[in-house]
């Protein structure tokens, strides 16, 4: 989903946010626990796959994190924004929210009473995805979270990039999501989402996040990004340069001038920064909590507003639901590969998997 034009005007601002009430505690869930964590093996050099392994010996590995077995309380925040009557109106984002809601209830035991849904077709002004409501909802999601709780965040809407001001982005840009009133009250940057939804979490709390938006590869600023081979990946500038040119070409064919500019400038800044920013992020943005994020594309890519099975939908949301409905019991590595397989034939975007700590990708996905 590309960033809408600057002349887009959202509906009038709602009254001040009301405090969201905490959900009641559901009975314990009996879902299968993941196997014990095993330390990943020695990284391998594999330039053919688009990454070169790198480890700074001066940065100690994160060892004090705790995995969640996801048997505690379950809470979900689902946000879908279609940006009605704008030039860059989207068609599938609200459908994504309804589909994800049904999926969470049917497959993972979430309760509707423990979900907060923000969409721009609602009549309650506190449930419209304005910036203030979205921030308050993120705070609600992580409030009072305890070890083995399972939190779920889903965003479907426009994504963008703004200049990075604190030096934590190797491409020089912070990734953003765009509230309905972003023109008036600003976008929400990845640093802010990390501070609200990741940093406060206790060890053993699981947060699963799905971003179905453009430039969402590192939307939560999680420091460990995994390849389809199940190992941490770092940048291969030669491979990324080729992909950047291809993405710019696709944007040119769509007439998306802003996407062309962003992709080329982003790659240039990554080439300048090397691995220094990645080292900094591993040292500063690792977490003792159990945070896993699947995003619809790389930071330099766009995500498709698609049509699947006769319904308007975000490509990433569709792939995530389809993959897990086909087989709920698959490893993180298998799930990442299946997401890419589902999208490969029709879309250029490549879903990404990132985490708040090193993890064994051969363990079963739980939520």
C-alpha positions as CSV (number, residue, x, y, z in Angstrom):
1,X,0.0,0.0,0.0
2,X,1.7,3.2,-1.1
3,X,1.6,6.4,0.8
4,X,-1.5,8.6,-0.1
5,X,-1.0,12.1,-1.6
6,X,-0.4,15.1,0.6
7,X,-3.7,16.7,-0.3
8,X,-5.7,13.9,1.3
9,X,-8.1,15.2,3.9
10,X,-9.5,12.7,6.5
11,X,-12.8,13.1,8.3
12,X,-13.1,15.5,11.2
13,X,-11.3,14.6,14.4
14,X,-13.2,12.7,17.0
15,X,-13.6,13.7,20.7
16,X,-10.8,12.7,23.1
17,X,-10.1,9.0,23.4
18,X,-11.9,7.0,26.0
19,X,-9.9,4.6,28.1
20,X,-10.2,1.1,26.7
21,X,-11.1,-1.4,29.4
22,X,-9.0,-4.5,30.0
23,X,-10.6,-7.8,28.8
24,X,-11.5,-10.4,31.3
25,X,-9.2,-13.4,31.6
26,X,-10.3,-16.4,29.5
27,X,-9.7,-20.0,30.6
28,X,-6.2,-21.4,29.8
29,X,-5.7,-22.7,26.3
30,X,-4.4,-26.2,25.6
31,X,-2.4,-25.4,22.5
32,X,0.8,-27.4,21.9
33,X,3.9,-25.8,23.4
34,X,6.9,-25.3,21.3
35,X,10.0,-27.6,21.7
36,X,12.8,-26.3,23.9
37,X,14.9,-23.6,22.5
38,X,18.2,-24.6,20.9
39,X,21.0,-22.2,20.1
40,X,21.2,-21.6,16.4
41,X,24.3,-23.0,14.6
42,X,27.2,-21.1,13.2
43,X,26.1,-18.6,10.5
44,X,27.0,-19.5,6.9
45,X,28.1,-17.3,4.0
46,X,25.5,-17.6,1.2
47,X,25.5,-14.7,-1.2
48,X,23.4,-16.5,-3.7
49,X,20.4,-16.2,-1.4
50,X,20.8,-12.4,-0.9
51,X,22.5,-12.2,2.4
52,X,26.0,-12.4,3.9
53,X,26.3,-13.5,7.5
54,X,28.0,-11.2,9.9
55,X,28.5,-11.3,13.7
56,X,30.2,-8.6,15.7
57,X,32.2,-10.3,18.5
58,X,31.9,-7.1,20.6
59,X,28.1,-7.5,21.0
60,X,27.2,-10.2,23.4
61,X,24.3,-12.5,22.3
62,X,20.9,-11.9,24.0
63,X,20.5,-14.8,26.5
64,X,18.0,-13.6,29.1
65,X,14.9,-13.7,27.0
66,X,12.0,-16.1,27.7
67,X,9.9,-17.8,25.1
68,X,6.1,-17.8,25.6
69,X,4.0,-21.0,25.5
70,X,0.9,-18.9,24.7
71,X,-1.3,-20.6,27.2
72,X,-2.2,-17.4,29.1
73,X,-4.6,-14.6,28.2
74,X,-5.1,-13.6,24.6
75,X,-5.7,-10.1,23.3
76,X,-5.8,-8.7,19.8
77,X,-5.7,-5.3,18.2
78,X,-6.8,-5.2,14.5
79,X,-6.6,-2.0,12.5
80,X,-7.8,-1.7,8.9
81,X,-8.0,1.6,7.0
82,X,-9.5,2.0,3.5
83,X,-9.1,5.8,3.3
84,X,-12.5,6.2,1.8
85,X,-13.0,8.9,-0.9
86,X,-9.3,9.6,-1.2
87,X,-7.3,9.5,-4.4
88,X,-5.4,6.5,-3.1
89,X,-8.4,4.7,-1.5
90,X,-7.7,1.1,-0.6
91,X,-10.3,-1.7,-1.0
92,X,-9.2,-4.6,1.1
93,X,-8.0,-3.4,4.5
94,X,-11.3,-3.6,6.3
95,X,-11.9,-7.0,4.8
96,X,-8.5,-8.0,6.1
97,X,-9.6,-7.1,9.7
98,X,-12.8,-9.2,9.5
99,X,-10.9,-12.1,8.0
100,X,-8.2,-12.0,10.6
101,X,-10.8,-11.7,13.4
102,X,-12.6,-14.9,12.2
103,X,-9.2,-16.7,11.8
104,X,-8.1,-15.9,15.3
105,X,-11.4,-17.0,16.9
106,X,-11.6,-20.2,14.9
107,X,-8.0,-21.4,14.9
108,X,-6.4,-19.9,18.0
109,X,-9.1,-19.5,20.6
110,X,-9.2,-15.7,20.8
111,X,-12.5,-14.2,22.0
112,X,-14.3,-11.3,20.4
113,X,-14.6,-9.7,23.8
114,X,-10.8,-9.5,24.0
115,X,-10.3,-7.8,20.6
116,X,-10.2,-4.2,19.8
117,X,-11.0,-3.3,16.2
118,X,-10.3,0.1,14.6
119,X,-11.7,0.6,11.0
120,X,-12.7,3.8,9.2
121,X,-16.3,2.5,8.6
122,X,-17.3,2.6,12.3
123,X,-19.7,5.0,13.9
124,X,-18.1,5.0,17.4
125,X,-15.5,7.9,17.2
126,X,-13.1,6.0,19.6
127,X,-13.0,3.1,17.1
128,X,-12.0,5.1,14.1
129,X,-8.2,4.7,13.3
130,X,-7.1,8.2,14.1
131,X,-3.6,8.6,15.4
132,X,-4.7,9.2,19.0
133,X,-7.0,6.2,19.0
134,X,-4.3,3.9,17.5
135,X,-1.8,4.9,20.1
136,X,-4.3,4.3,22.9
137,X,-5.2,1.0,21.4
138,X,-1.6,-0.1,21.3
139,X,-1.2,0.8,24.9
140,X,-4.3,-1.2,25.7
141,X,-2.9,-4.2,23.9
142,X,0.2,-4.5,26.1
143,X,-1.3,-3.3,29.4
144,X,-0.9,-5.7,32.3
145,X,0.5,-8.4,30.0
146,X,1.9,-11.4,31.9
147,X,4.3,-14.2,31.0
148,X,2.8,-16.7,28.6
149,X,0.1,-14.3,27.4
150,X,-0.4,-14.1,23.7
151,X,-0.9,-10.7,22.1
152,X,-1.7,-10.2,18.5
153,X,-1.4,-7.0,16.4
154,X,-2.6,-6.6,12.8
155,X,-2.3,-3.5,10.7
156,X,-3.6,-3.2,7.1
157,X,-3.3,0.2,5.4
158,X,-0.9,2.6,4.0
159,X,2.7,2.5,5.0
160,X,5.5,5.0,4.3
161,X,9.0,6.2,5.2
162,X,10.3,9.3,6.8
163,X,13.9,10.5,7.4
164,X,15.5,8.7,10.3
165,X,16.6,11.2,13.0
166,X,18.2,8.9,15.6
167,X,20.5,6.8,13.5
168,X,18.8,3.4,14.0
169,X,18.0,2.7,10.4
170,X,20.6,1.4,8.0
171,X,18.7,2.9,5.0
172,X,18.3,6.3,6.7
173,X,14.5,6.0,6.9
174,X,12.1,5.2,9.6
175,X,9.2,3.0,8.5
176,X,5.7,4.4,9.3
177,X,2.0,3.5,9.3
178,X,-0.5,6.2,8.3
179,X,-3.5,6.9,10.5
180,X,-6.6,8.3,8.9
181,X,-5.7,11.8,10.2
182,X,-1.9,11.6,9.4
183,X,-2.1,14.8,7.4
184,X,-3.1,16.7,10.5
185,X,-1.6,14.8,13.3
186,X,1.3,12.9,11.8
187,X,2.3,9.3,10.9
188,X,3.3,6.7,13.5
189,X,7.0,5.7,13.1
190,X,8.6,2.4,13.9
191,X,10.5,3.8,16.9
192,X,7.2,4.8,18.5
193,X,5.6,1.5,18.0
194,X,8.6,-0.3,19.4
195,X,8.5,1.9,22.5
196,X,4.8,1.3,23.0
197,X,4.4,-2.4,22.1
198,X,7.8,-4.0,22.5
199,X,9.8,-2.3,25.2
200,X,7.3,-2.6,28.1
201,X,6.8,-6.4,27.7
202,X,8.0,-8.7,30.4
203,X,10.0,-11.9,29.6
204,X,7.7,-14.7,28.4
205,X,5.1,-12.4,26.9
206,X,4.4,-13.2,23.2
207,X,3.5,-10.4,20.8
208,X,2.8,-11.6,17.2
209,X,2.5,-8.7,14.8
210,X,1.4,-8.7,11.1
211,X,2.0,-5.6,9.0
212,X,0.2,-5.6,5.6
213,X,1.5,-2.3,4.3
214,X,4.3,-0.8,2.2
215,X,7.8,-0.5,3.5
216,X,7.0,-2.7,6.5
217,X,10.0,-4.9,6.6
218,X,11.3,-3.5,9.9
219,X,8.1,-1.8,11.1
220,X,8.6,-2.7,14.7
221,X,12.4,-2.2,14.7
222,X,13.1,-5.8,15.7
223,X,16.9,-6.5,15.4
224,X,16.9,-10.1,14.1
225,X,15.7,-10.7,10.5
226,X,15.6,-14.3,9.3
227,X,16.1,-15.8,5.9
228,X,14.1,-18.6,4.4
229,X,17.0,-20.9,5.4
230,X,16.3,-20.1,9.0
231,X,19.3,-18.1,9.8
232,X,19.9,-14.4,10.6
233,X,20.6,-12.4,7.5
234,X,22.6,-9.3,6.8
235,X,22.8,-7.1,3.8
236,X,24.3,-8.2,0.5
237,X,24.6,-4.9,-1.4
238,X,25.1,-6.5,-4.8
239,X,21.9,-8.5,-4.6
240,X,20.0,-5.7,-3.0
241,X,21.1,-3.3,-5.7
242,X,19.6,-5.6,-8.4
243,X,16.3,-6.0,-6.4
244,X,16.1,-2.2,-5.9
245,X,16.4,-1.6,-9.7
246,X,13.7,-4.2,-10.3
247,X,11.3,-2.6,-7.7
248,X,11.9,0.8,-9.1
249,X,11.1,-0.5,-12.6
250,X,7.8,-2.0,-11.3
251,X,7.0,1.3,-9.6
252,X,7.7,3.2,-12.9
253,X,5.2,1.0,-14.8
254,X,2.6,1.8,-12.1
255,X,3.4,5.5,-12.4
256,X,4.4,5.6,-8.7
257,X,7.1,8.3,-8.7
258,X,7.4,8.5,-5.0
259,X,8.1,4.7,-4.7
260,X,10.9,5.0,-7.3
261,X,12.5,7.8,-5.4
262,X,12.2,6.1,-2.0
263,X,13.6,2.8,-3.2
264,X,16.7,4.3,-4.8
265,X,17.5,6.7,-1.9
266,X,16.9,3.9,0.6
267,X,19.4,1.6,-1.1
268,X,22.0,4.4,-1.4
269,X,21.9,5.0,2.4
270,X,22.1,1.3,3.1
271,X,25.3,1.2,1.0
272,X,26.8,4.0,3.1
273,X,25.9,2.6,6.5
274,X,27.2,-1.0,6.2
275,X,26.6,-3.2,9.2
276,X,27.0,-0.5,11.9
277,X,23.3,0.2,12.4
278,X,22.5,-3.5,12.6
279,X,25.1,-3.9,15.3
280,X,23.6,-0.9,17.2
281,X,20.1,-2.3,17.0
282,X,21.0,-5.8,18.2
283,X,22.6,-4.1,21.2
284,X,19.8,-1.6,22.0
285,X,16.5,-3.1,20.6
286,X,16.7,-6.8,21.7
287,X,14.0,-7.7,24.2
288,X,13.5,-10.3,26.9
289,X,9.9,-10.7,25.7
290,X,9.0,-13.1,22.8
291,X,8.1,-10.8,19.9
292,X,7.7,-12.1,16.4
293,X,6.7,-10.0,13.3
294,X,5.7,-11.0,9.8
295,X,5.6,-8.1,7.4
296,X,4.2,-8.0,3.9
297,X,7.4,-6.9,2.2
298,X,10.9,-5.5,2.6
299,X,11.5,-1.9,3.7
300,X,12.2,-1.0,0.1
301,X,9.1,-2.7,-1.4
302,X,5.4,-2.0,-1.7
303,X,2.6,-4.4,-0.6
304,X,-0.3,-5.2,-2.9
305,X,-4.0,-4.3,-2.5
306,X,-5.2,-7.4,-4.1
307,X,-8.2,-9.5,-5.1
308,X,-8.2,-13.2,-4.0
309,X,-11.0,-15.7,-4.1
310,X,-13.3,-12.9,-5.4
311,X,-12.7,-10.6,-2.4
312,X,-10.6,-7.4,-2.1
313,X,-7.8,-8.1,0.4
314,X,-4.3,-7.3,1.3
315,X,-1.9,-9.9,-0.2
316,X,0.0,-10.5,3.0
317,X,-3.2,-10.9,5.2
318,X,-4.5,-13.4,2.6
319,X,-1.3,-15.4,2.6
320,X,-0.9,-15.5,6.4
321,X,-4.5,-16.8,6.9
322,X,-4.2,-19.2,3.9
323,X,-0.9,-20.7,5.0
324,X,-2.0,-21.4,8.6
325,X,-5.5,-22.7,7.7
326,X,-3.8,-25.2,5.4
327,X,-1.5,-26.4,8.2
328,X,-1.5,-24.9,11.7
329,X,1.4,-27.0,12.9
330,X,4.4,-25.7,10.9
331,X,7.7,-24.2,12.0
332,X,8.6,-20.6,11.7
333,X,10.9,-21.4,8.7
334,X,8.1,-23.3,7.0
335,X,5.6,-20.6,7.6
336,X,7.9,-17.9,6.1
337,X,8.6,-20.1,3.0
338,X,4.9,-20.8,2.6
339,X,4.0,-17.1,2.8
340,X,6.5,-16.4,0.0
341,X,5.3,-19.4,-2.1
342,X,1.7,-18.2,-1.9
343,X,2.6,-14.7,-3.1
344,X,5.4,-15.6,-5.5
345,X,3.4,-16.2,-8.7
346,X,1.4,-12.9,-8.6
347,X,3.4,-10.4,-6.6
348,X,7.0,-9.1,-6.3
349,X,6.8,-8.4,-2.6
350,X,8.7,-10.7,-0.3
351,X,7.3,-11.3,3.2
352,X,9.8,-10.8,6.1
353,X,10.2,-12.4,9.5
354,X,11.9,-10.6,12.3
355,X,12.2,-11.2,16.1
356,X,13.2,-9.5,19.3
357,X,15.8,-12.2,20.1
358,X,17.7,-15.0,18.4
359,X,15.4,-18.0,17.8
360,X,15.4,-21.5,16.5
361,X,13.4,-21.3,13.3
362,X,12.8,-25.1,13.4
363,X,10.4,-24.7,16.4
364,X,6.7,-24.8,15.8
365,X,4.8,-21.6,15.3
366,X,2.5,-20.8,18.2
367,X,0.2,-17.9,19.0
